[in-house]
Amino acid sequence: MKRFATCLLTTLLLAPAFSFAEDDSEATATADTKIVLFDGKSLDNWKGREDLWSIEDGQIVGRTTEANPIDANTFLIYEGDVPEDFELTVWFKIEAGNSGIQYRSRIVNEDKFIVGGYQADIDFTNRFAGILYEERGRGILAQRGQQVTITADGKKKNESFADAKELGNAIHPGQWNEFRVVARGNRLQHFINDTLTAEVTDEQSEKASTDGVIALQLHVGPPMTVRFKNISLQK
């Protein structure tokens, strides 16, 4: 009996250490899957109009002017591999106009760098920032503060989880903000500054997208400037 008690005590003491080692290994493996999409120095693996996109102070800068307007939304497209499920992090600062981060998207016109698909919206007025919009598709899929299920026949089931205006107060136009997109299966989530802004479960299989390109948007309209940095992707 004494020997049994000693063995049991030894087993209990060793068990937490073994469990901790497993957790630590899993964390390390997860960290190793991080992919840096922009090195702060060059636009390698990115393509877009060279007269509109540049690098300044380690940032990707998109800019339109009165002398150089655009007649359609145009994009800087990431050409590297993108997994189907991922967590995408992008820091942005918008100084005027409207922009967005495309994901699981398709190239509509390669010569003009036009893209369609899911978009994490950004705008200087803070009216649309954080919503889930489908460029050249179904339009607004979820407003800020909405959790939406799109059924197989295209109908929407909406639930509000937060006030859109209050969520907007935590987004700061003209300053740096962190946009995080989580795409897992048919569930899509947008976070700005670590706060959930919109969520969609897309069950409309003939229109839902499971993979595609990542791209940054310059929107048609008045002159605008948008800046991006710290762009990374986690499998």
One Martini backbone bead per residue (centre of mass of N, CA, C, O) as a GRO file, in nm:
protein
  235
    1MET     BB    1   0.058   0.062  -0.021
    2LYS     BB    2   0.302   0.251   0.004
    3ARG     BB    3   0.400   0.212  -0.289
    4PHE     BB    4   0.139   0.318  -0.427
    5ALA     BB    5   0.144   0.605  -0.310
    6THR     BB    6   0.417   0.684  -0.432
    7CYS     BB    7   0.337   0.644  -0.734
    8LEU     BB    8   0.099   0.838  -0.736
    9LEU     BB    9   0.256   1.095  -0.660
   10THR     BB   10   0.451   1.088  -0.900
   11THR     BB   11   0.234   1.107  -1.124
   12LEU     BB   12   0.108   1.382  -1.033
   13LEU     BB   13   0.373   1.550  -1.060
   14LEU     BB   14   0.421   1.484  -1.372
   15ALA     BB   15   0.163   1.566  -1.532
   16PRO     BB   16   0.185   1.881  -1.562
   17ALA     BB   17   0.454   1.884  -1.716
   18PHE     BB   18   0.350   1.731  -1.965
   19SER     BB   19   0.121   1.926  -2.039
   20PHE     BB   20   0.294   2.181  -2.078
   21ALA     BB   21   0.469   2.072  -2.311
   22GLU     BB   22   0.238   2.046  -2.513
   23ASP     BB   23   0.149   2.344  -2.519
   24ASP     BB   24   0.422   2.466  -2.602
   25SER     BB   25   0.446   2.315  -2.874
   26GLU     BB   26   0.187   2.433  -2.999
   27ALA     BB   27   0.269   2.732  -2.989
   28THR     BB   28   0.519   2.705  -3.169
   29ALA     BB   29   0.377   2.596  -3.420
   30THR     BB   30   0.193   2.841  -3.461
   31ALA     BB   31   0.418   3.060  -3.493
   32ASP     BB   32   0.549   2.924  -3.757
   33THR     BB   33   0.289   3.016  -3.952
   34LYS     BB   34   0.385   3.290  -3.995
   35ILE     BB   35   0.324   3.550  -4.247
   36VAL     BB   36   0.499   3.789  -4.423
   37LEU     BB   37   0.379   4.024  -4.670
   38PHE     BB   38   0.550   4.281  -4.553
   39ASP     BB   39   0.886   4.425  -4.519
   40GLY     BB   40   0.906   4.758  -4.566
   41LYS     BB   41   1.076   4.777  -4.867
   42SER     BB   42   0.885   4.612  -5.069
   43LEU     BB   43   0.672   4.483  -5.358
   44ASP     BB   44   0.703   4.200  -5.320
   45ASN     BB   45   0.423   4.012  -5.421
   46TRP     BB   46   0.315   4.276  -5.561
   47LYS     BB   47   0.034   4.425  -5.755
   48GLY     BB   48   0.011   4.742  -5.942
   49ARG     BB   49  -0.011   5.068  -5.970
   50GLU     BB   50   0.276   5.262  -5.976
   51ASP     BB   51   0.124   5.556  -5.956
   52LEU     BB   52  -0.032   5.468  -5.663
   53TRP     BB   53   0.207   5.295  -5.541
   54SER     BB   54   0.406   5.293  -5.233
   55ILE     BB   55   0.699   5.362  -5.027
   56GLU     BB   56   0.678   5.486  -4.678
   57ASP     BB   57   0.820   5.435  -4.392
   58GLY     BB   58   0.735   5.118  -4.414
   59GLN     BB   59   0.491   5.176  -4.615
   60ILE     BB   60   0.192   5.138  -4.771
   61VAL     BB   61   0.093   5.364  -5.040
   62GLY     BB   62  -0.217   5.509  -5.131
   63ARG     BB   63  -0.274   5.744  -5.415
   64THR     BB   64  -0.486   6.014  -5.498
   65THR     BB   65  -0.555   6.277  -5.738
   66GLU     BB   66  -0.662   6.528  -5.932
   67ALA     BB   67  -0.437   6.459  -6.154
   68ASN     BB   68  -0.485   6.129  -6.055
   69PRO     BB   69  -0.739   5.970  -6.125
   70ILE     BB   70  -1.005   5.731  -6.098
   71ASP     BB   71  -1.261   5.510  -6.268
   72ALA     BB   72  -1.186   5.272  -6.062
   73ASN     BB   73  -1.140   5.035  -5.866
   74THR     BB   74  -0.821   4.963  -5.715
   75PHE     BB   75  -0.536   4.726  -5.672
   76LEU     BB   76  -0.328   4.559  -5.440
   77ILE     BB   77  -0.177   4.245  -5.512
   78TYR     BB   78  -0.128   3.941  -5.374
   79GLU     BB   79   0.091   3.662  -5.498
   80GLY     BB   80   0.086   3.478  -5.280
   81ASP     BB   81   0.019   3.237  -5.076
   82VAL     BB   82  -0.312   3.124  -4.955
   83PRO     BB   83  -0.493   3.001  -4.730
   84GLU     BB   84  -0.809   2.920  -4.654
   85ASP     BB   85  -0.726   2.940  -4.354
   86PHE     BB   86  -0.717   3.247  -4.148
   87GLU     BB   87  -0.511   3.521  -4.006
   88LEU     BB   88  -0.542   3.866  -4.067
   89THR     BB   89  -0.301   4.138  -4.039
   90VAL     BB   90  -0.372   4.503  -4.044
   91TRP     BB   91  -0.238   4.816  -4.067
   92PHE     BB   92  -0.417   5.137  -4.061
   93LYS     BB   93  -0.432   5.462  -4.251
   94ILE     BB   94  -0.678   5.708  -4.305
   95GLU     BB   95  -0.705   6.042  -4.476
   96ALA     BB   96  -0.911   5.957  -4.709
   97GLY     BB   97  -1.194   5.810  -4.794
   98ASN     BB   98  -1.185   5.474  -4.942
   99SER     BB   99  -1.142   5.130  -4.831
  100GLY     BB  100  -0.973   4.797  -4.829
  101ILE     BB  101  -0.974   4.434  -4.757
  102GLN     BB  102  -0.906   4.172  -4.943
  103TYR     BB  103  -1.058   3.835  -4.947
  104ARG     BB  104  -1.124   3.569  -5.112
  105SER     BB  105  -1.049   3.666  -5.407
  106ARG     BB  106  -1.090   3.796  -5.743
  107ILE     BB  107  -0.978   3.847  -6.064
  108VAL     BB  108  -1.127   4.055  -6.308
  109ASN     BB  109  -0.876   4.266  -6.392
  110GLU     BB  110  -0.546   4.251  -6.459
  111ASP     BB  111  -0.471   4.527  -6.599
  112LYS     BB  112  -0.652   4.705  -6.369
  113PHE     BB  113  -0.668   4.578  -6.086
  114ILE     BB  114  -0.939   4.403  -6.045
  115VAL     BB  115  -1.156   4.318  -5.766
  116GLY     BB  116  -1.346   4.042  -5.613
  117GLY     BB  117  -1.509   4.028  -5.287
  118TYR     BB  118  -1.417   4.016  -4.988
  119GLN     BB  119  -1.452   4.296  -4.743
  120ALA     BB  120  -1.264   4.504  -4.534
  121ASP     BB  121  -1.376   4.795  -4.430
  122ILE     BB  122  -1.275   5.144  -4.511
  123ASP     BB  123  -1.321   5.480  -4.361
  124PHE     BB  124  -1.306   5.819  -4.282
  125THR     BB  125  -1.609   5.855  -4.165
  126ASN     BB  126  -1.693   5.574  -4.014
  127ARG     BB  127  -1.943   5.417  -4.146
  128PHE     BB  128  -1.790   5.129  -4.268
  129ALA     BB  129  -1.601   5.043  -4.066
  130GLY     BB  130  -1.596   4.675  -4.036
  131ILE     BB  131  -1.742   4.572  -4.252
  132LEU     BB  132  -1.904   4.336  -4.480
  133TYR     BB  133  -1.802   4.329  -4.816
  134GLU     BB  134  -1.897   4.267  -5.167
  135GLU     BB  135  -1.715   4.296  -5.429
  136ARG     BB  136  -1.885   4.246  -5.707
  137GLY     BB  137  -2.164   4.152  -5.555
  138ARG     BB  138  -2.374   4.152  -5.262
  139GLY     BB  139  -2.246   4.353  -5.088
  140ILE     BB  140  -2.375   4.395  -4.794
  141LEU     BB  141  -2.347   4.148  -4.533
  142ALA     BB  142  -2.235   4.331  -4.279
  143GLN     BB  143  -2.278   4.525  -4.034
  144ARG     BB  144  -2.202   4.695  -3.775
  145GLY     BB  145  -2.290   4.466  -3.518
  146GLN     BB  146  -2.325   4.206  -3.699
  147GLN     BB  147  -2.483   3.879  -3.719
  148VAL     BB  148  -2.462   3.667  -4.011
  149THR     BB  149  -2.679   3.449  -4.198
  150ILE     BB  150  -2.638   3.286  -4.506
  151THR     BB  151  -2.832   3.114  -4.684
  152ALA     BB  152  -2.865   2.900  -4.947
  153ASP     BB  153  -3.091   3.119  -5.076
  154GLY     BB  154  -2.975   3.422  -4.966
  155LYS     BB  155  -3.068   3.468  -4.694
  156LYS     BB  156  -3.102   3.674  -4.395
  157LYS     BB  157  -2.970   3.642  -4.058
  158ASN     BB  158  -3.007   3.882  -3.804
  159GLU     BB  159  -2.775   4.001  -3.546
  160SER     BB  160  -2.725   4.201  -3.266
  161PHE     BB  161  -2.420   4.272  -3.057
  162ALA     BB  162  -2.389   4.588  -3.131
  163ASP     BB  163  -2.323   4.919  -3.153
  164ALA     BB  164  -2.216   5.092  -3.421
  165LYS     BB  165  -2.126   5.362  -3.290
  166GLU     BB  166  -1.959   5.246  -3.057
  167LEU     BB  167  -1.761   5.095  -3.236
  168GLY     BB  168  -1.664   5.354  -3.391
  169ASN     BB  169  -1.521   5.491  -3.139
  170ALA     BB  170  -1.270   5.268  -3.168
  171ILE     BB  171  -1.219   5.421  -3.434
  172HIS     BB  172  -0.929   5.602  -3.601
  173PRO     BB  173  -0.915   5.837  -3.805
  174GLY     BB  174  -0.579   5.918  -3.893
  175GLN     BB  175  -0.497   5.651  -3.754
  176TRP     BB  176  -0.384   5.374  -3.612
  177ASN     BB  177  -0.508   5.045  -3.704
  178GLU     BB  178  -0.634   4.719  -3.630
  179PHE     BB  179  -0.686   4.460  -3.868
  180ARG     BB  180  -0.884   4.156  -3.828
  181VAL     BB  181  -0.903   3.842  -4.007
  182VAL     BB  182  -1.131   3.561  -3.983
  183ALA     BB  183  -1.099   3.251  -4.172
  184ARG     BB  184  -1.338   2.974  -4.119
  185GLY     BB  185  -1.458   2.854  -4.355
  186ASN     BB  186  -1.785   3.013  -4.345
  187ARG     BB  187  -1.639   3.194  -4.129
  188LEU     BB  188  -1.649   3.554  -4.067
  189GLN     BB  189  -1.417   3.792  -3.911
  190HIS     BB  190  -1.411   4.123  -3.760
  191PHE     BB  191  -1.134   4.325  -3.633
  192ILE     BB  192  -1.092   4.627  -3.434
  193ASN     BB  193  -0.894   4.667  -3.189
  194ASP     BB  194  -1.003   4.379  -3.066
  195THR     BB  195  -1.294   4.423  -3.201
  196LEU     BB  196  -1.587   4.315  -3.287
  197THR     BB  197  -1.777   4.411  -3.596
  198ALA     BB  198  -1.814   4.135  -3.773
  199GLU     BB  199  -2.034   3.853  -3.887
  200VAL     BB  200  -2.015   3.558  -4.111
  201THR     BB  201  -2.231   3.299  -4.243
  202ASP     BB  202  -2.172   3.125  -4.553
  203GLU     BB  203  -2.427   2.916  -4.721
  204GLN     BB  204  -2.388   3.023  -5.024
  205SER     BB  205  -2.219   2.824  -5.228
  206GLU     BB  206  -2.235   2.975  -5.519
  207LYS     BB  207  -2.097   3.254  -5.365
  208ALA     BB  208  -1.906   3.150  -5.192
  209SER     BB  209  -1.572   3.170  -5.044
  210THR     BB  210  -1.261   2.970  -4.978
  211ASP     BB  211  -1.073   3.142  -5.175
  212GLY     BB  212  -0.789   3.369  -5.250
  213VAL     BB  213  -0.711   3.691  -5.262
  214ILE     BB  214  -0.513   3.960  -5.157
  215ALA     BB  215  -0.613   4.314  -5.109
  216LEU     BB  216  -0.581   4.665  -5.183
  217GLN     BB  217  -0.766   4.972  -5.170
  218LEU     BB  218  -0.878   5.206  -5.423
  219HIS     BB  219  -1.113   5.461  -5.443
  220VAL     BB  220  -1.338   5.605  -5.606
  221GLY     BB  221  -1.296   5.965  -5.625
  222PRO     BB  222  -1.169   6.148  -5.424
  223PRO     BB  223  -0.897   6.226  -5.292
  224MET     BB  224  -0.652   5.986  -5.151
  225THR     BB  225  -0.522   5.822  -4.843
  226VAL     BB  226  -0.344   5.509  -4.772
  227ARG     BB  227  -0.216   5.299  -4.502
  228PHE     BB  228   0.023   5.021  -4.462
  229LYS     BB  229   0.107   4.766  -4.208
  230ASN     BB  230   0.178   4.485  -4.059
  231ILE     BB  231   0.162   4.228  -4.263
  232SER     BB  232  -0.012   3.927  -4.170
  233LEU     BB  233  -0.020   3.556  -4.158
  234GLN     BB  234  -0.226   3.296  -4.013
  235LYS     BB  235  -0.294   2.952  -4.018
   0.00000   0.00000   0.00000
